[in-house]
Amino acid sequence: MPDVSQFALFFAAALLLAVTPGPGIFYVAARTLAGGRAEGIASSFGTGLGGLVHVLAGALGVSALVLASAELFTALKLLGAAYLAWLGLRTILAARKDALAAAAEQAGAPAVGVRRAFREGVLVEALNPKTAAFFLAFVPQFVDPAVGDVALQFAVLGVVSVLLNTLADVLVAFAAGNVRSGIGGRPRLVCRLREASGAAMIALGLGLLLARRPAV
């Protein structure tokens, strides 16, 4: 493992990156506004597990292989973008269906359920090649071949980064949940927020679609 000063530098940088608004935070906020705090927290842990997939792949060299291949990168990018867009469209349609039901309880009900929110969070993050690019660009800067196994160092530092990201996402889920609870008695506004959250997911998908393969 890196020495204490090097690890402290990594921790500070990883913490700063974790609290900086990005696709993961926006996705968790959108899921929370669409289905409530429980779904947001489940999504946070799902994206965390999806991030661990990239950490493991990076440690084994798989992510490097994907980034080195334009075809593999493009395939993963298209799959991830399509999945996010599908989630967003489904969220919008569910919000409108609940609005037509004219029942406040239904309008504020979870859109997909905790288990599905968790599974979708895993897929959203695991299918994001930008996450792989982040780990391969950021973590190796703090890996020192002179102090031990490189793959193990990468894995440990990657796990720390994922834990910080997950913690930030959970805090966002609580904050977004408070916002949603505050307008729970106004079903039309809840519907509009759910539609906006669906549109945000579609926008994230489009952003992923425009991602370029990093130079290697």
Disulfide bonds with the S-S distance in Angstrom:
none
